[in-house]
Amino acid sequence: MPVLGHTIKELQLLCAKENTPVNELTEVVERDTGLVVHLLRLMNKQSSSSMRSDVTSVQQALMLMGTEQLKKLPKELPAIETALESSAKTRLLITFGRAYHAARQATEWAITRRDMNPDEVFAATQLNFLGEMYVAMKKPDKLDQVDKMRNEKNIASDEAQYIVLGFTLDQLTAKLARLWNLPQLVLEALHPENAKFPRAYGVMLAVQLARGAAVNWYSDKTQHIQEYAAEWLDKDLDAIIANTHVLGAEVARDSSLYQVCPAASRLPIIYKPVDEKQVATNEEEEESQPEADICLTPQVDVLKTLLGNLKQKNYPDSDAYELISFILKGMHDGIGLNRVLFATINHDNKTLQPEKIIGAATDPVFNRFEVSLKVPNLFSRLLEKTQAVLIKDSNRVKFWPMVPAEVQKIIGTNSFIAMSVVLDNKPVGLFYADRHNSACQLDERSYHYFKAVCNHAAHALSQLPRLDFSSSN
């Protein structure tokens, strides 16, 4: 991973001094996302495998490096200005800038929450962009295609990534994070189902805020992210917006090294009086925005392979979480379902909570999917026995009132399929899937495939030695 030439020069000057304070070195390193990747990868690689303790922050890594190794570091680093061609360099610098912005916002929220180690949150947030960094270096044109598809076809970013690349950037990041033994919080924040954990949720929100602000600080998406942050932190929305804007401006000053347009440049310098007629016109335009005109299509060969593997017991047969992950990926790819999850019952607070989610990496609200079972509803009824439901135009009047209002808000679509898994008369969990927006309605064929996979999944779960869904992700 190349780093900024300016960073190399700064490190050379600091390393030439005697007893340079660690906080000065930390400040230089944290402004360079490429160097953060290099440093944490290097130090976690050197950790003892038998008595390994994660190196989780830049400051910790620098303290463990030692003076001699630190002095050698600048000589070993490739400079981004000479290591990459123009298009790759530009895309990588854009990613560096967004990663740094996201890390600063996430750290500010961590401090607000009195997090015991906000430096860990900073590093984990920057590393969340690792997959994007590598595609930016190797295939910057692919990211251009993703942007074009997202903007012109009105589909979610992770869905565009899947169509263009065959995988999502988060999946690539997770693969690299495991390969390089990067901090656990990096992995936790890459799995949508972990939105129920405050530290991971903070990273998710900050990443989406940085991405949204890079396009438009005043878009619905960016506004909603700040609303979720205000609700999560129990703070006034206006205060959260003011703080994110001020911090965005501070980041812009620090980000001048990236030589690309910072997100703060999209904040107005002069506030003009509000034209109510124009606001009304803009709102009408937003409401009339077309739905996505690309829907994921079933990949029949992938679906056949999944069903064949389930029939032949060619699947993870000792770990319930790995089995569910295997099945959900097959549903997503094979049936063409945009968002899929498997939820289990939390008996302490009587709710359904997701164990695994696929297809919602850029949707922090959906990631906090939760269904209360305290009051009878569609989902509690489904859990009474193994059964399935498809909500569509012809039956919505009958079933929609049975869907809890908070669930309707979370899913943001009016069509979905769900099927319960009940083994030995005991409810185990529930599969849920949708196509993310109302333009891509679910049909009977998809419903048939979904039920077939769920039935095979239930049988596979019944064959496991124990039904324990806990996993380190």
Buried (B, 14 or more C-beta within 10 A) or exposed (E): BBBBBBBBEBBEEBBEEEEBEBEEBBBBBBBBBBBBBBBBBBBBEEBEEEEEEBBBBBBBBBBEBEEEBBBEBBEEBBBBBEBBEEBBBBBBBBBBBBBBBBBBBBBBBBEBBEBEBBBBBBBBBBBBBBBBBBBBBEBBEBBEBBBEBBEEBBBBBBBBBBBBBEEBBBBBBBBBBEEBBBBBBBBBBBBBBBBBBBBBBBBBBBBBBBBBBBBEBEBEBBBBBBBBBBEBBEBEEEEBBEBBBEBBBBBBEBBEBBBBEBBBEBBEEEEEEEEEEEEEEEEEEEEEEEEBEBBBEBBEEBBEBBBEBBEEEEBBEEBBBBBBBBBBBBBBBBBBBBBBBBBBBEEEEEBBBBBBBBBBBBBBBBBBBBBBBEEEBBBBEBBEEBEBBBBBEEEEEEBEEBBBEEBEEBBEBBBBBBBBBBBEEEBBBBBBBBBBBBBBBBEEEBBEBBBBBBBBBBBBBEEBEEBEBEBEB
